[in-house]
Amino acid sequence: MERNSIIKIYEELCLEQSISFKMEDSVKSYDDTTFFCPAGMQQFKSKFKDVDYIGTNTNIQPCIRLNDIDEIGDGTHLLYFNMIGFFSFREKTLQEVIHFWMEFLNRIGIKPDYVTIHPDKMIEWSKLYQDYNIPIKWDGDCKWSDGEIGGYCTEFYKDG
């Protein structure tokens, strides 16, 4: 599927669900901790920390990653990529977010081969995928941090 079609489908899904969407065009860092934007969450660090903020933001933004350069080219890490982001801060449930992603993947014609979940969240989160008939694998790396904030994640895999 063409890149522009994927972007359009993602934007349309966001807007159908009344979720704010923004197409970013710069790799410039959002703060002074990095030279370039290394991940979609960087611009939302203050919202992660503000326990009173409630809202959901989606975007597509270019990123340049250098902190794990030894993994570049391993099939899961790229130096430059467009991050498709969905950031919900105390608004959407994890089940709602998983449903959103499954709807998006369905619209672009992708059925994941499996999803990964950190062992600490396996019992709690695997239940959220039961309606989608997708194999689940545990992955101790499904955790992220920038040294200041962090959390758990789940990842979708197709063709390895």
N, C-alpha and C positions, 0 to 999 in steps of 0.2 A: 504494500500500500504506500502511496506517495506521502511524503512528509507533510505537505500542506493539507492533505485530506485528514491526516491524523490530528493536526492542530485544529482544524475546523470542527471535527467531530467532538474533540475534547471541549472546545469553547462552547459549542452548542449544548452539550450535556450540562455543563456548569450553569449556563444561562437558563436552561429549562428548569433547573432546580434552584434558581434564584441565588446562586453562589457567585460572589465576586470573582471575575477572571481578568488577568492582566498578561499581556504578551510582553516579556522583557526583551531588550535587545543589546544589553551590555554585560560584559564579564567583569566590570569594575566592582571592586569589593564594596560592601555596604558598611564596613567599619575598618578600623586600623589593625585588625588581627591578621589579615592576609592581603596579598597584592591583588588577587583575583577572587571572584566569587567561586568557592569550591563546592558549594552545595546549596540546594534550594532553601534550606532553613535559615541560612545566614541573615537574610534581611528581616527575619521574624524573631530574632533572639529576644528582643524586648517583650514581645507578646508571649513567648514561652514563659518568661519570668514573671510577668504581670498577672497575678492570680485573679485579678478583678476583670481582666479583659476576656470578653466572650465574642467569638466570631470565627468565620471560616474564609480563607483566601485560597484561590487557586491561581496557578500561573504556569507558564512555560518560559524557562530562562536558560541562557547559555551559561555553562560552568566550565572552569578549568581546574583540574585537580592535580596537585603536585605532592600532597602529603603522603600519598601511597604510590608514588611513581614506580616503585619496584613491581607493582601489580598491573601496571598499564599493559594492555594487550593480552591479558589472561582470559579474555572472553567475557569478563564481567566488569572490567574497569577500563575507562577510556580517558585520555588526557582532556579532550574537549567533547562536550556533549550537551544536549538540550534536556534539562531536567523538567519533567512534567510533575508539578507539585500540587499537593492537596494538603493544606494546613488548617486543621480545625483546633481551635483553642477553647476547650470547655463548652463546645456547642454540639457537635455531632458525636453520636456514640460510635464505638469501634465497629459495631455491626452495620451502621449506616454508611460508614466509610468503605468497608469491604463491599457492601452492595453497590456503592457508586463505582468502585474500581471494576467489579465484575460486569456491570452494565457497560462501562466504557470498553473493556476488552471484548465483550460480545459485539459491540457496534463496529469494532475494527476487525472482527473475525479471528480473534485469538482466544484459544482455550489454553490456559496455563497447564504445563505438564505436572507441576507441583508448586507448592508454596513452602516457604521456610519460616520457622518460628523459633525464637530463643527457648532453650529448655526451661527457663524460669516461667515462661508464659504458655508453655505447651498445653497444659490441661485447660486453662481458662480460654485461650484463644482458638484452639482447634475446634471447639464447639461452634464457633462463629462461621466456620467453613462447611458445616455438615450439609447445607442445602445446595452446595455447588459441585459436589462429587469431584473434588480435587485432592490428590494425595498430598500429605503433609510430611515434611521432613524437619527435624530439629537442626538448628544451626547456631552454635555458640557465638557467631559473629553478628547475629541479628540484634545488635545493640549499637547505638551511636553516641558520640560525645564530641564536643569541640573543646573539652577541658573545663568548661564552665557549666554547660547544660547538657543533658543527654536523655536517652530513653531507649525503649525497645522498638523494634520494627518487624515487619513481615515483608518478604520479597516474593514476587511471582517469577517463575522460570518457564521459558519456552525453548525447546531444542537445546537443552543443557544450560 
